[in-house]
Amino acid sequence: MRSVFEPAMNFWASLTLLMLTLAAVGISFLAWLWPHGDYARRMNWAPAQPVPFSHQHHVSGLGIDCRYCHASVEVSSNAGMPPTFTCMTCHSQIWTNAALLEPVRDSMKDDRPLAWRRVADVPDYVYFNHSIHIAKGVGCSSCHGDVASMALTYKAKSLTMQFCLDCHRDPGPRLRPKDRIYDTRWTRDATTPAPELLLAAYGVPQRNLTDCSICHR
């Protein structure tokens, strides 16, 4: 009696099983890799905002200090977003009829805050305090990138747990002089105090800064 399957079918069956195994491994790898990718973390992507606010224009162009809009950054865990009247301090005098700024004028007229979309986000189970980082010599750009050059604000750093741990394990080289905290284009040079001197000057505690309770409370 003739065999139902030709001998060559053994080869094709083995090849099919191999391909299915490779596909399963590939899909598993992609499923693991996806949450770690820039796309999933919305890196370098500027979300749509009620008004296309340009830090490049306001900070680099006009020289407005970060704290003018983010007024609570030195005293609160939240850096704060500017209320509409802060915007209208200038825009009640200039660009008063610009269509681009109509949402700002409407916000002021209706006493309704602008709904800005969060750009730099961390999970709800992560505790982050802006004021303590500022007080200890961590600059804005360490977490937010060179915001002053951004025509539209985007997420420049991953803000993953690994990102935070890299700094907490060795914070000294990432600290900067107090007068450079808000300079988003600052880089270390020969005049920058040594990391150990900055650690001492800011009174950074010698405790283990990677303790779980520091970020998870």
C-alpha positions in Angstrom: 0.0 0.0 0.0 1.4 3.4 -1.0 2.2 5.8 1.9 -0.2 8.7 2.4 2.6 11.2 2.8 5.7 11.6 0.7 9.1 11.5 2.4 9.6 15.1 1.6 6.7 15.9 4.0 8.9 15.2 7.0 11.1 18.1 5.9 8.2 20.5 5.4 6.6 19.5 8.7 9.9 20.2 10.5 10.3 23.5 8.7 6.7 24.5 9.6 7.3 23.7 13.3 10.5 25.6 13.3 8.8 28.7 11.7 6.0 28.5 14.2 8.5 28.3 17.1 10.5 31.3 15.7 7.3 33.3 15.3 6.2 32.5 18.8 9.6 33.6 20.1 9.6 36.8 18.0 6.1 37.7 19.1 7.1 37.2 22.8 10.1 39.3 22.3 8.1 42.1 20.7 5.5 41.9 23.5 8.4 42.4 26.0 10.1 45.1 24.0 7.0 47.2 23.2 6.5 48.9 26.7 10.2 49.8 26.7 10.2 51.4 23.3 10.2 55.2 22.6 6.8 55.0 20.8 5.0 53.3 23.7 6.5 55.9 26.1 5.6 58.8 23.7 9.2 59.9 23.5 9.9 62.9 21.2 6.2 63.4 20.6 4.5 66.7 21.2 0.8 66.1 22.2 -1.8 68.5 20.9 -2.5 71.3 23.4 -5.3 73.9 23.6 -2.7 76.5 22.5 0.6 75.6 20.7 2.8 77.2 23.4 6.5 77.6 22.3 9.1 77.5 25.0 11.6 78.4 22.3 9.9 81.7 21.8 9.1 82.5 25.4 12.3 81.3 27.1 15.1 81.5 24.5 13.5 84.4 22.6 12.1 86.5 25.4 14.1 85.3 28.3 11.2 84.4 30.6 12.4 82.4 33.6 10.9 79.0 34.2 9.5 80.1 37.6 7.4 82.8 36.0 5.0 80.2 34.8 5.9 77.2 37.0 5.7 79.2 40.1 5.5 76.4 42.7 8.5 74.4 41.4 10.7 75.4 44.4 8.2 74.9 47.1 5.9 72.0 46.0 6.0 68.5 44.7 4.2 69.8 41.6 5.9 72.4 39.4 2.5 73.9 38.7 0.9 75.2 35.5 0.3 78.9 34.9 -3.2 80.2 35.5 -4.7 82.1 32.6 -4.2 85.5 34.1 -0.4 84.8 34.0 -0.7 84.4 30.2 -2.9 87.5 30.0 -0.3 89.6 31.9 1.4 90.0 28.5 -1.3 89.0 26.1 -3.8 91.6 27.3 -1.3 94.1 25.8 0.3 92.2 22.8 -1.2 89.8 20.2 -4.6 90.8 21.7 -6.6 89.7 18.6 -4.5 86.8 17.5 -6.8 83.8 16.5 -4.1 81.5 17.9 -4.7 82.9 21.4 -8.5 82.8 21.3 -8.6 79.8 23.7 -6.6 81.9 26.2 -9.0 84.8 26.0 -12.0 82.5 26.2 -10.5 80.9 29.3 -10.2 84.3 31.0 -13.6 85.4 29.9 -15.4 82.2 31.1 -13.2 81.8 34.2 -12.4 78.3 33.0 -8.8 77.0 33.1 -7.1 75.7 30.0 -6.9 71.9 29.9 -3.2 71.3 29.2 -2.2 67.8 28.3 0.6 66.3 30.4 3.9 65.7 28.6 6.3 64.4 31.3 4.4 61.7 33.1 5.1 59.1 35.7 2.8 56.4 37.0 0.4 57.2 39.9 2.4 54.8 42.2 5.6 56.9 41.8 6.2 59.8 44.1 8.2 62.7 42.6 8.9 66.0 44.3 10.1 68.9 42.2 11.1 71.1 45.1 13.6 68.6 46.7 15.3 68.0 43.3 15.6 71.7 42.7 16.9 72.3 46.3 19.6 69.6 45.8 21.0 70.9 42.5 19.1 68.9 39.9 18.4 71.1 36.8 15.2 71.2 34.8 16.8 69.7 31.7 18.0 66.6 33.6 14.4 65.3 33.4 12.8 67.6 30.8 15.6 68.0 28.2 16.5 71.3 26.6 13.0 72.8 26.9 14.2 76.2 26.0 14.8 75.1 22.4 11.4 73.3 22.0 9.0 75.0 19.6 6.4 72.5 20.9 7.0 70.7 24.2 7.7 67.0 23.9 8.9 64.3 26.3 12.7 64.2 25.9 13.6 61.7 28.6 12.2 58.2 29.2 11.4 58.8 32.9 11.5 55.1 33.5 12.5 53.5 36.8 15.9 52.8 35.3 16.3 56.4 34.3 15.7 57.5 37.9 17.9 54.8 39.4 20.8 55.8 37.1 20.8 59.2 38.8 20.0 58.0 42.3 22.9 55.6 42.3 25.4 58.3 41.4 23.8 61.8 41.7 27.0 63.8 42.1 27.9 64.1 38.4 24.4 65.2 37.6 24.3 68.1 40.0 25.0 71.7 38.9 25.7 75.1 40.5 22.6 76.8 41.9 22.7 79.6 39.3 22.5 77.0 36.5 19.4 75.1 37.7 17.1 76.7 35.2 19.6 76.9 32.3 18.4 74.0 30.1 21.4 74.3 27.9 24.0 74.1 30.7 26.7 71.4 30.5 29.6 70.6 32.8 32.9 72.2 32.0 36.2 72.9 33.7 34.7 75.6 36.0 32.1 73.2 37.4 32.8 72.2 41.0 33.6 68.5 41.5 30.7 66.2 42.2 31.7 65.5 45.8 31.8 69.3 46.4 28.3 69.7 45.0 27.0 66.8 47.1 28.4 68.4 50.2 27.3 71.9 49.3 23.7 70.7 48.8 23.7 68.5 51.8 22.7 65.4 49.8 22.2 62.7 52.4 24.5 59.7 52.4 21.6 57.3 52.8 20.8 54.8 50.0 18.9 56.9 47.5 17.7 53.7 45.8 15.5 52.7 48.8 12.1 51.7 47.5 10.3 54.1 49.9 11.9 57.1 48.4 9.9 56.9 45.2 7.1 54.4 46.2 5.1 55.7 49.2 
